[in-house]
Amino acid sequence: MQGNDFQYAGFGSAAVHAGHTIDPNYAHLTPIYASSTYVFDEAEQGMRRFSGQEKGYIYSRWGNPSIAEAEDKIAALESFGVTDDKGQPLQLKAILHSSGMAALSTLMISNLQKGDQVLTHFSLYGGTQELVEKVLPPLGIEPVLADLLDLTIAESIIKSNPAIKLLHLETPANPTLNCVDIESLTYLAHRYNIIVSCDNTFATPYLQQPFRFGVDYVMHSTTKFLNGHGTAIGGVLVGKDMERMSGHITKVHRLLGGNSNPFDAFLLSLGMKTLEVRMDKHCHNAMEVANFLEVHPAISKVNYLGLSAHPDHHTALRQMRHPGAMLSFEMKDGLEAAKKCIDQLKMCIRAVSLGTCDTLLCHPASMTHYSVPKEKRELYGITDGLIRMSVGIENIQDIIGDLEQALR
Ligand SMILES: *Cc1c(COP(=O)(O)O)cnc(C)c1O
């Protein structure tokens, strides 16, 4: 038998192979199991499957072989080389969702109830911010948005707020690239019996493994670097309390219905095979682009975690393997200059989202943050002249060449 008990020495090998189980027809890659339901040999077998006495699939909202492969691969990567309190290899369970937002919904709804509060940093993915500010409050769950870069502020808020039950971190954060200290914040939260979740979308498990720092849950929008090719929307929720993950969390996931589908799961498993090589190239290119932009006369500021000028440079170096592939820069001449640069791109793509092989650029003031009042977005550093860039894996001469001509 191949695979099952081999201990991968390297992350990249796990990215290629982990999660695969031998196909009954010996297909090399797990086929796309496009089937909504599964057949029982006899009524007794149906009963054994429903009661959990016999392992086996029942219905694809509950589980599907194509989906299971992607889930097991993500669990293997988030736990790669990580040990539990007893020094044993960390066990994780991942549940694939139809989107990052669906994974967040399961996380919030399964862990919070009426009267609880959720604490998070003020710089967040827009959808997450709207979820905690607009969807949760009518259910009796209130958000507390604070500056979690400052541990003293974080502790005083936690101390004076016994209703806080969940601390949700996003690091590096959208769109500022703020990095909060996962280990210190998790230690602090656990002293007050607060559970901790971390959105690891920007980093991926190759660059950062939040379970190493003690968090209880990790979630991703798999739409981004994990899929890596921009072919499908998806999300995942990963947890280390195996009983709770297989029990309550699975129940909530199945009943909220934000399940993935076999085709998207197949694309995700395929994309993740190249995670290590892609991330190395993404990060290498991003550093080169940051160095190019930093000295460009049309640009006043470059925000990249790999530059020592970034306020969270040291936090990033401490908890991440490389500083990632996301950066932003500000045009000296503001709005018109930013629009002109975006409009003149010839190879790089004008689009929101991130994490694809292709370099993507967007102009937050006219796109993602168009509806946010100017004063409010400027508080988060989203000025009229800011351009956000997800650096791709093209050859660096072409990325810089395209930027050079667009900035002319
Ligand atoms: C995209 C994104 C999400 C939401 O994920 P979807 O797959 O679009 O639902 C959440 N968090 C971060 C950091 C993201 O970039």
PDBQT file of the ligand as one rigid body, heavy atoms in Angstrom, charges set to zero:
ROOT
HETATM    1  C1  LIG A 501     -11.547  36.351   0.696  1.00  0.00    +0.000 C 
HETATM    2  C2  LIG A 501     -11.398  36.352   2.166  1.00  0.00    +0.000 A 
HETATM    3  C3  LIG A 501     -12.420  35.907   3.014  1.00  0.00    +0.000 A 
HETATM    4  C4  LIG A 501     -13.770  35.462   2.489  1.00  0.00    +0.000 C 
HETATM    5  O1  LIG A 501     -13.660  34.329   1.732  1.00  0.00    +0.000 OA
HETATM    6  P1  LIG A 501     -14.670  33.936   0.499  1.00  0.00    +0.000 P 
HETATM    7  O2  LIG A 501     -14.057  32.686  -0.009  1.00  0.00    +0.000 OA
HETATM    8  O3  LIG A 501     -14.657  35.067  -0.467  1.00  0.00    +0.000 OA
HETATM    9  O4  LIG A 501     -16.024  33.744   1.115  1.00  0.00    +0.000 OA
HETATM   10  C5  LIG A 501     -12.165  35.896   4.377  1.00  0.00    +0.000 A 
HETATM   11  N1  LIG A 501     -10.988  36.310   4.884  1.00  0.00    +0.000 NA
HETATM   12  C6  LIG A 501      -9.989  36.777   4.097  1.00  0.00    +0.000 A 
HETATM   13  C7  LIG A 501      -8.725  37.233   4.731  1.00  0.00    +0.000 C 
HETATM   14  C8  LIG A 501     -10.155  36.826   2.719  1.00  0.00    +0.000 A 
HETATM   15  O5  LIG A 501      -9.168  37.287   1.948  1.00  0.00    +0.000 OA
ENDROOT
TORSDOF 0
